[in-house]
């Protein structure tokens, strides 16, 4: 998720100032970042370190996704245009007919919504967070021939799941781990416990999510070790909250939101996933639960799917008829029961797994996503 500050951007807000370098396939392409504010994060019962990473609250986007297509496809190039927000007018939008809606005919039982997270490190965020809320029995989906659906599935044949690179390692701090200071940007620092062997992702993004108690400390461009740590960007996310603000994805989502964890390769996936799309699939103007988008969105997005859009496999699809492996069926079931939220930009339709999840089960999921599941995805237009 190469941020557009690296090294071609200087973040004083969500305004890119020059073009990012060419990125290889499957690499997450980035983005915007909120202004980092020097604050101290207070929590009930005490203080968590001397945190100086702010959770930004940009203007609230509209609550529903629009299937209107954007203008003709354009190559992703950054300009000095500020990041678009949902309150900004879309100069390219034109009136288009309302797409055909397909009601969920099954009326079948839905998975029970989780009420208590027994371990925030493994199952983060509130029970009513979008990540933990099943799709309702009366959900309505975009039609297969809608412009927004065609844009969504246009890279389905190249769909993938990133894990060992261009994804998110997760480090869980224990009571005995040392308190570590991470210098982020212009003298801003964050103090929290961190395992000594924690490292950023094995790519130039160097991302890491460090879980310390009820908070996730999230970094991009992380470097260092025993001699000290620094990062280009960072955020702190309350794991008892929604998981949709304060993170370092283009959408503002937490890096933990929608991430496939090791346990998800062995047991049912009981949460929504996060999906990234290419610039020619995305449209400017984020919708809830997203609150932001890439800094160069106005010049690079040329598709029909907005950041924050909820997508899923319609309930009418008989997953049993696909004859999937058990790991692939778990992924398919999650995409049908919970769906995925568009939260980032990549070079094609991409899901994310922590590196330790890599193995035969994840590869089975990856293969099924590309050949069977991604083409079935539709936008959830009402739930």
C-alpha positions in Angstrom: 0.0 0.0 0.0 2.6 2.4 -1.1 1.5 5.8 0.3 1.8 8.7 -2.0 4.2 10.4 0.3 6.8 7.7 -0.4 9.0 9.5 -1.3 7.1 11.6 -3.8 4.6 13.0 -1.4 4.8 15.2 1.6 1.8 14.9 4.0 0.6 18.1 5.5 -3.0 16.8 4.9 -4.6 14.6 2.3 -2.9 16.5 -0.7 -0.6 14.6 -3.0 2.0 16.8 -4.8 3.5 14.6 -7.4 3.2 11.2 -9.2 3.9 7.9 -7.4 6.3 5.4 -8.8 5.1 2.4 -10.9 3.9 -0.4 -8.7 4.3 -4.2 -9.4 1.2 -6.5 -9.6 -0.6 -7.4 -6.3 1.0 -4.4 -4.5 -1.4 -2.2 -2.7 -1.5 1.2 -4.3 -1.9 4.2 -2.0 -3.2 7.0 -1.0 -4.1 9.7 1.5 -3.5 10.3 5.1 -5.1 12.5 7.6 -3.1 15.2 9.4 -1.4 13.7 12.4 -2.3 15.6 15.5 -0.3 15.5 18.7 -2.7 14.1 21.3 -2.7 11.8 24.3 -5.2 9.0 24.1 -7.1 8.5 27.3 -9.0 5.4 28.1 -11.1 4.3 31.1 -9.0 3.2 33.9 -5.8 5.0 32.9 -3.6 6.1 30.0 -2.2 4.1 27.2 1.5 5.2 27.0 2.0 8.7 25.7 0.3 8.2 22.4 0.6 11.1 19.9 -1.4 9.6 17.0 -4.7 11.1 16.3 -7.8 9.4 15.1 -9.1 11.8 12.4 -12.8 12.5 11.8 -13.2 13.8 8.3 -16.5 14.9 6.9 -19.2 12.2 7.1 -19.9 10.6 3.7 -23.3 9.6 2.3 -24.7 6.5 3.8 -25.5 4.6 0.6 -23.5 3.7 -2.5 -24.3 5.0 -5.9 -23.9 2.7 -8.9 -23.4 5.6 -11.3 -20.2 5.1 -13.4 -17.5 7.7 -13.4 -15.8 9.1 -16.5 -13.7 7.2 -19.0 -10.8 5.1 -17.7 -7.6 7.0 -16.9 -4.2 5.8 -15.7 -3.5 6.4 -12.0 -1.5 9.7 -11.8 -1.3 11.9 -8.8 -1.9 15.6 -9.0 -2.0 18.5 -6.5 -5.8 18.1 -6.3 -6.9 17.6 -2.6 -8.6 14.4 -1.5 -12.3 14.3 -2.3 -14.8 13.9 0.5 -18.4 12.8 0.3 -19.5 16.4 0.7 -17.6 17.6 -2.4 -19.6 17.7 -5.6 -18.6 15.2 -8.3 -18.0 17.3 -11.4 -18.1 14.2 -13.7 -21.4 12.7 -12.4 -24.4 12.6 -14.6 -27.9 11.3 -14.0 -28.3 7.6 -14.7 -31.2 5.3 -14.3 -31.6 3.5 -11.0 -30.2 -0.1 -11.3 -32.4 -3.1 -11.1 -32.6 -4.5 -7.6 -32.6 -8.2 -6.9 -34.3 -9.1 -3.5 -33.0 -11.9 -1.5 -35.5 -14.7 -2.2 -34.2 -17.1 0.4 -35.6 -15.6 3.6 -33.4 -18.1 5.3 -31.8 -17.7 8.8 -28.9 -15.4 9.1 -25.8 -16.0 11.2 -26.2 -14.8 14.8 -24.5 -11.4 15.5 -21.6 -11.7 17.9 -22.5 -10.2 21.3 -19.2 -10.5 23.2 -15.6 -10.5 21.9 -13.8 -12.9 24.2 -10.4 -11.8 22.8 -10.0 -8.5 21.1 -6.7 -9.5 19.7 -8.3 -12.3 17.7 -11.8 -10.9 17.2 -11.6 -7.1 17.4 -14.3 -4.4 17.4 -17.7 -4.0 18.8 -20.5 -6.4 18.2 -22.4 -3.8 16.2 -19.3 -2.9 14.1 -19.7 -3.3 10.4 -17.0 -5.9 10.6 -19.1 -8.1 13.0 -22.6 -7.5 11.6 -24.1 -10.1 9.3 -26.0 -9.2 6.2 -29.8 -9.1 6.8 -32.2 -11.6 5.5 -33.9 -8.9 3.4 -30.7 -7.7 1.7 -31.0 -6.4 -1.9 -28.1 -6.7 -4.4 -27.1 -5.0 -7.6 -28.0 -6.8 -10.8 -25.4 -8.7 -12.8 -25.7 -6.2 -15.7 -25.5 -3.0 -13.6 -22.6 -0.7 -14.4 -21.4 -0.9 -10.7 -21.4 -4.8 -10.8 -19.5 -4.8 -14.1 -16.9 -2.5 -12.6 -16.7 -4.6 -9.4 -16.0 -7.9 -11.2 -13.9 -6.5 -14.0 -10.7 -7.8 -12.4 -12.2 -11.0 -11.0 -10.1 -13.2 -13.2 -7.0 -11.8 -11.5 -8.4 -11.7 -8.0 -6.0 -12.6 -5.2 -5.4 -12.7 -1.5 -2.2 -10.9 -0.3 -0.4 -12.4 2.7 3.4 -12.6 2.8 3.8 -9.3 1.0 1.7 -6.2 0.6 -0.4 -7.2 3.6 -0.4 -6.8 7.4 1.7 -8.6 10.0 0.0 -8.6 13.4 2.1 -8.4 16.6 0.3 -9.1 19.9 2.0 -7.5 22.9 2.2 -9.4 26.1 2.5 -8.1 29.7 6.3 -8.8 29.7 7.0 -7.1 26.4 9.0 -3.8 26.6 7.5 -0.4 26.1 8.7 0.8 22.7 8.7 4.4 21.3 7.9 4.8 17.6 8.7 8.1 16.1 6.1 9.0 13.5 6.4 11.9 11.1 7.4 15.3 12.4 8.5 14.4 15.9 5.2 12.7 16.8 5.7 9.6 18.9 3.8 6.7 20.2 4.7 4.6 23.3 3.3 1.1 23.7 4.4 -2.4 24.4 5.7 -4.4 21.4 7.2 -7.8 21.0 11.0 -7.6 20.3 10.6 -9.7 17.2 7.9 -7.6 15.6 8.6 -6.4 12.1 6.8 -4.6 9.3 5.6 -6.4 6.2 8.3 -7.8 3.8 7.9 -5.1 1.2 8.5 -1.4 0.8 5.2 -0.6 2.6 6.6 -2.1 5.8 3.2 -2.2 7.5 2.5 -3.5 11.0 -0.4 -3.7 13.4 0.7 -3.9 17.1 -2.1 -4.9 19.5 -1.5 -3.7 23.0 -4.4 -4.2 25.3 -7.6 -2.7 23.7 -5.8 -0.7 21.1 -4.1 -1.4 17.7 -1.1 0.8 16.9 -0.8 0.7 13.1 2.1 1.8 11.0 3.2 2.3 7.4 6.8 2.6 6.4 8.0 1.1 9.7 11.8 0.8 10.2 14.1 0.1 13.1 14.7 -2.4 15.9 16.6 -2.4 19.1 18.2 1.0 18.2 14.8 2.7 17.9 11.7 2.7 15.7 10.3 5.1 13.2 7.4 5.2 10.7 6.2 7.5 7.9 2.6 7.2 9.1 0.7 5.7 12.0 -2.7 5.5 13.6 -4.3 4.2 16.8 -7.6 2.3 16.8 -9.8 1.4 19.7 -10.5 -2.3 19.4 -13.8 -1.9 21.3 -15.1 0.6 18.7 -16.2 0.3 15.1 -12.8 -0.3 13.5 -13.7 2.1 10.6 -11.8 5.2 11.7 -8.3 6.1 12.8 -6.6 3.4 10.7 -4.1 3.7 7.9 -6.0 2.3 4.9 -7.2 4.7 2.2 -10.7 4.4 3.6 -9.6 5.2 7.2 -10.3 1.5 8.2 -8.2 -0.2 10.7 -5.6 -2.6 9.2 -7.3 -5.3 11.3 -10.7 -4.8 9.8 -11.5 -7.6 7.4 -8.1 -9.1 7.7 -8.0 -13.0 7.3 -6.3 -14.3 10.4 -4.7 -17.7 11.0 -7.8 -19.0 12.8 -9.9 -18.1 9.8 -8.1 -20.7 7.7 -9.2 -23.4 10.2 -12.6 -22.5 11.3 -15.7 -20.5 10.1 -15.0 -16.8 9.3 -17.4 -14.9 11.5 -16.6 -11.3 10.3 -16.7 -9.2 7.1 -13.6 -9.0 4.9 -11.9 -6.0 3.4 -11.4 -5.7 -0.4 -9.2 -3.5 -2.5 -9.9 -2.6 -6.1 -8.0 -1.1 -8.9 -8.2 2.6 -9.8 -10.2 1.9 -12.9 -12.8 0.1 -10.7 -13.1 2.9 -8.1 -15.2 6.1 -8.1 -14.6 9.2 -6.1 -16.8 10.0 -3.1 -16.5 7.6 -0.2 -19.7 6.1 1.4 -20.1 4.9 5.0 -18.5 3.2 6.7 -15.5 4.7 4.8 -14.6 8.3 5.5 -11.8 9.0 3.1 -10.1 7.8 -0.1 -6.8 8.1 -2.0 -5.3 11.5 -2.2 -5.2 11.4 -6.0 -8.7 9.9 -6.3 -10.0 12.8 -8.4 -7.4 12.2 -11.1 -7.0 8.4 -10.9 -10.3 6.8 -10.1 -12.3 6.0 -13.2 -14.7 3.2 -12.3 -18.1 2.9 -10.6 -17.5 1.5 -7.1 -17.0 4.0 -4.2 -14.7 3.5 -1.3 -16.7 1.9 1.6 -19.1 0.0 -0.7 -20.4 -3.2 0.8 -20.2 -6.2 -1.6 -21.2 -9.8 -1.1 -22.2 -13.0 -2.8 -26.1 -12.9 -2.9 -27.9 -15.3 -0.6 -29.7 -16.8 -3.7 -26.4 -18.4 -4.8 -26.2 -22.1 -3.8 -22.6 -22.4 -2.5 -23.0 -26.2 -2.3 -23.3 -26.3 -6.1 -19.8 -24.9 -6.5 -18.1 -28.0 -5.0 -15.6 -26.0 -3.1 -12.9 -27.3 -0.7 -13.6 -26.7 2.9 -11.3 -23.7 3.2 -12.8 -22.2 0.1 -16.3 -22.8 1.4 -15.4 -20.9 4.6 -14.4 -18.0 2.5 -17.5 -18.2 0.3 -19.7 -18.4 3.3 -18.1 -15.3 4.9 -18.6 -13.4 1.6 -22.2 -14.5 1.6 -23.0 -14.0 5.3 -20.9 -10.9 6.0 -19.6 -9.7 2.7 -16.6 -7.3 2.3 -16.1 -3.6 2.4 -14.1 -1.7 -0.2 -11.3 -0.2 1.8 -8.2 0.2 -0.3 -6.7 0.5 -3.8 -4.7 -2.3 -5.4 -3.9 -3.4 -8.9 -6.9 -5.8 -9.0 -9.6 -7.2 -6.7 -7.6 -8.2 -3.6 -8.4 -9.6 -0.1 -5.9 -9.5 2.7 -4.5 -12.1 5.2 -1.9 -11.9 7.9 1.4 -13.5 6.7 1.2 -16.3 9.2 -2.1 -17.5 7.6 -0.2 -18.5 4.4 -0.4 -22.2 3.6 -2.5 -24.7 1.7 -5.8 -23.5 3.1 -5.2 -19.9 2.1 -4.1 -21.0 -1.3 -7.3 -22.9 -1.7 -9.2 -19.8 -0.8 -7.1 -17.8 -3.2 -7.7 -20.1 -6.1 -11.5 -20.2 -5.5 -11.7 -16.5 -5.2 -10.2 -16.1 -8.6 -12.1 -18.8 -10.4 -15.4 -19.1 -8.6 -16.2 -16.4 -6.0 -15.1 -13.0 -7.3 -17.3 -13.2 -10.4 -20.3 -13.8 -8.0 -19.8 -10.6 -6.0 -22.6 -7.9 -6.1 -23.1 -4.6 -4.4 -25.4 -4.7 -1.3 -27.7 -1.9 -2.2 -30.1 -2.4 0.8 -29.8 -4.4 4.0 
